[in-house]
Amino acid sequence: MGVGVGACACFVDNALRETVEVPTGDFQDLRLWRRQVSDLSVGLVEEYRRPVLIPMTLVNPRYLGEILGALKAAGIDVHHFFLKVPREVLEKRIDGQSFTPNDPAQDERVRRWRTNRIEPCMAAADTLPNDTVFLDGELTPQELAVQVLARVPTRGPSGT
């Protein structure tokens, strides 16, 4: 089974965001967050014997190594993908999303935080492992899925 590194990360992020104050403002700086992403990913693969896709950019190379290392130590095949998206496209996508529709002030804070993360995420592309597969972020979700699935072996619940 394999794992692509954030559905797990997003789940853990949302759970921690409600309970933990992050001094740096970046939940990835929390060792607990990174450990929970790793543990949840390993548990999902062990329990369901299916690949896990984690749509998340880890901007700190040490954190990426920590999470990927934990997955590999658990015997999980890791396929690392990076979605290269032009800055203008990212800004447009972020501006078009509503994160907390019932709380416009929080919605704006989340939008501003995500916009501020664009540059570090784009710069992270230069620090990724050599086996990272770069995907064209302007392709349709269907085209991207075809590319990812072509690289990640999948099996049904019966192992077929």
BELLIN-V863480 format. One record per run of one state. SS is the DSSP state (2 for helix, 1 for strand, 0 for the rest). FROM is the first residue (numbers start at 1). TO is the last residue. If there is no record, write none. Layout:
ss:from:to
SS:FROM:TO
SS:FROM:TO
This chain:
ss:from:to
0:1:1
1:2:4
0:5:6
2:7:17
0:18:26
2:27:29
0:30:30
2:31:48
0:49:51
1:52:53
0:54:60
2:61:73
0:74:76
1:77:78
0:79:80
1:81:84
0:85:86
2:87:95
0:96:103
2:104:116
0:117:117
2:118:127
0:128:132
1:133:136
0:137:140
2:141:151
0:152:160
